[in-house]
Amino acid sequence: MSSQIYRQFDPWRPSPVQEVSRQQVLKSHYFSVDQVNYLAVGDEPFERSILNEERGDTIAILALDAQGRIPLVEQYRLPTHRWTLEVPAGHPKNEQERPVDVAARKLQEEAGFRAEHFTQFARFINTPSFSNQHTSLFYAQGLTPTDRAHLGPETPRQEVRMYTLAEAYRMVIAGTILDAKSVIAILRAKNGFAELN
């Protein structure tokens, strides 16, 4: 097999399909859903449901305390009917709330920490096959414990567990941590944050 590259990847080249119509069929606090009709090559019609994120990126925070530990939040997730361990994360309250402000708010609300420094270190598309949702990952340093907020009815006893990066990495490899944003953040941290310091 040849390793020769014949054409550089161009994510912005013209679309192979034509959008014919779009109708919003659902709007909620975090997202909306559009029913979209397309024409493929050869004028073949097809339909898709597209999930649109409201108010900007999801923001997630990988925070390291002075002992090199990461706060991971226990969450009960209704769609999958299971508990997860996740880095703190959330959405803007409105279109004016800046990503770094969301990071500071969610770190305090979910994990009970304030941070001196925030650095964005990654951004990714969550599920490009049916959604335009992006997640921005922030690295937080200089942690100070503070009070947490009550987060909602689905997780009445939300616990924060502190793990070293090595422990969190082993839980990713073992499949204990399955949440995508947490997996990406921990693997990226394991690869090193020297360039962010």
C-alpha positions in Angstrom: 0.0 0.0 0.0 1.4 3.4 -1.0 1.7 6.2 1.6 1.6 8.8 -1.2 -0.9 11.6 -0.8 -2.6 12.5 -4.1 -4.7 15.4 -2.8 -4.6 17.4 0.4 -7.8 17.1 2.5 -10.0 20.1 1.9 -12.9 20.3 4.4 -14.5 23.3 2.7 -14.8 21.9 -0.9 -18.3 22.1 -2.5 -21.1 20.0 -1.0 -22.1 16.9 -3.0 -25.8 17.5 -2.0 -28.3 20.3 -2.4 -30.4 21.4 0.5 -34.0 21.8 -0.7 -36.0 22.7 2.5 -35.6 22.9 6.3 -38.2 23.0 9.0 -37.6 23.2 12.8 -39.5 20.4 14.5 -38.3 20.8 18.0 -36.7 23.5 20.2 -35.4 22.9 23.7 -33.1 24.6 26.2 -29.9 23.2 24.7 -30.7 22.3 21.1 -33.2 22.4 18.3 -33.9 19.8 15.6 -34.5 20.6 12.0 -36.1 18.2 9.4 -34.1 18.8 6.2 -34.7 17.7 2.7 -31.8 17.2 0.3 -31.1 16.2 -3.3 -28.2 13.9 -3.9 -26.3 13.5 -7.2 -28.8 12.4 -9.9 -31.6 14.4 -8.2 -32.3 11.6 -5.7 -34.2 13.0 -2.7 -33.5 12.1 0.9 -34.4 13.5 4.4 -32.4 13.9 7.6 -33.0 15.2 11.1 -30.2 17.7 12.1 -29.6 18.6 15.7 -28.5 22.2 16.2 -26.7 23.4 19.3 -28.1 26.6 20.8 -26.0 29.4 22.3 -22.6 28.1 21.2 -20.2 25.4 22.1 -20.4 23.0 25.0 -17.6 23.9 27.4 -15.7 21.3 29.3 -12.9 21.8 31.8 -9.9 19.5 32.7 -8.7 21.0 36.0 -5.5 20.0 37.9 -5.1 20.7 41.6 -1.7 21.2 43.3 -1.4 17.5 43.9 -2.0 16.7 40.2 -5.5 15.4 40.7 -8.5 15.9 38.3 -12.0 16.5 39.7 -14.4 14.1 38.0 -18.2 14.5 38.6 -20.6 11.6 39.0 -23.6 12.2 36.7 -26.7 10.2 36.2 -27.4 10.4 32.5 -31.1 9.8 31.5 -30.6 8.8 27.8 -28.3 6.0 28.7 -29.7 5.1 32.1 -26.3 4.9 33.7 -23.9 6.8 36.0 -20.9 8.4 34.4 -17.6 10.1 35.5 -17.1 13.3 33.6 -15.0 16.4 33.6 -17.1 19.5 34.6 -19.0 20.8 31.6 -22.0 22.9 30.4 -23.5 25.3 28.1 -23.6 29.1 28.0 -26.6 30.7 29.8 -27.1 33.0 26.8 -25.3 34.1 23.6 -23.4 36.8 25.4 -21.6 34.5 28.0 -18.0 34.0 26.9 -16.6 30.4 26.7 -14.0 31.2 29.5 -16.8 32.5 31.7 -18.8 29.3 31.1 -15.6 27.3 32.1 -15.2 29.3 35.3 -18.9 29.0 36.2 -19.2 25.2 35.5 -16.0 24.4 37.3 -17.4 26.1 40.4 -20.9 24.8 40.1 -20.1 21.2 39.3 -16.7 20.5 40.9 -16.5 23.2 43.6 -13.3 24.9 42.5 -12.2 28.4 41.3 -9.2 28.6 39.1 -6.6 31.3 38.5 -5.9 30.4 34.9 -7.9 28.9 32.0 -6.4 27.9 28.7 -8.4 26.5 25.8 -6.6 23.5 24.4 -8.9 21.7 22.0 -12.2 22.0 20.1 -14.0 19.1 18.4 -17.3 18.2 16.6 -19.2 15.8 18.8 -21.4 13.9 16.3 -20.9 15.3 12.8 -23.3 12.7 11.2 -26.4 14.4 12.7 -25.3 17.4 14.8 -23.4 20.7 14.5 -22.5 20.5 18.2 -18.9 21.4 19.1 -17.1 21.1 22.4 -14.3 23.4 23.5 -12.0 22.0 26.2 -10.3 24.3 28.8 -7.3 23.5 31.0 -7.7 25.1 34.5 -4.9 25.7 37.0 -4.4 27.3 40.4 -7.5 25.7 42.0 -9.1 27.0 45.2 -12.0 25.0 46.8 -15.4 26.8 46.9 -19.0 25.9 47.3 -20.8 23.9 44.7 -24.3 24.5 43.3 -27.3 22.2 43.2 -27.3 20.9 39.7 -30.7 19.5 39.0 -33.2 16.8 39.7 -31.7 14.0 37.7 -28.6 13.7 40.0 -29.7 14.6 43.5 -26.4 13.4 45.2 -23.7 14.4 42.7 -20.3 13.4 44.0 -16.9 14.9 42.9 -14.1 12.3 42.9 -10.5 13.3 42.7 -8.1 11.2 40.6 -4.5 11.6 39.5 -4.0 11.8 35.7 -2.5 8.3 35.7 -5.6 6.9 37.5 -8.0 8.7 35.1 -6.0 7.5 32.1 -6.3 3.9 33.4 -10.1 4.3 33.8 -10.3 5.6 30.2 -8.3 2.5 28.9 -10.5 0.2 31.1 -13.7 1.7 29.8 -14.8 3.1 33.1 -14.8 6.6 31.7 -16.9 6.6 28.5 -18.0 10.2 28.2 -16.3 11.5 25.0 -15.3 14.9 26.2 -13.8 13.4 29.3 -12.0 10.7 27.3 -10.6 13.3 24.9 -9.5 15.7 27.7 -7.8 13.0 29.7 -6.0 11.5 26.7 -4.9 14.9 25.6 -3.6 15.7 29.1 -1.8 12.4 29.2 0.0 13.5 26.1 1.3 16.6 27.9 0.3 20.2 28.6 3.9 21.6 28.6 3.1 23.9 25.7 0.2 25.4 27.7 2.2 26.3 30.8 
